[in-house]
Amino acid sequence: MCVKLPYCNPRIDSCMEKIVKKLNILSNFKTLACCCGHGKYNPTIVIIDKKGYVFEFFSRKKLGFKKRNRYYKKDINGFYYIPEVSHLINLGKLAL
């Protein structure tokens, strides 16, 4: 888990860089956004396939088509999460 930083433009948490790079190299997906959850939420990676469908990687939940920065919501403490998948992901399945 990395430390929650003040808002900044990069959409990849530093502690998720290796898994995201591996995913991008070994698959036909492109990473759009990601968050480690900062100890409050489960990690999530938003990916897009070649057909333009968007998914959350760990849960395989379809998020529709690409939209501009609207996958994550901010809670009252400033932590980001994906409402559609926050209850679906099992941390025991996060090995890559």
Secondary structure, DSSP 8 states (H G I E B T S, - for coil): -----S--S--S-GGGHHHHHHHHHHSS-EEEEEE--TTTS--EEEEE-TTSEEEETTT--EEEE--SS-S-EE-TTS-EE-TTTTTT--GGG---
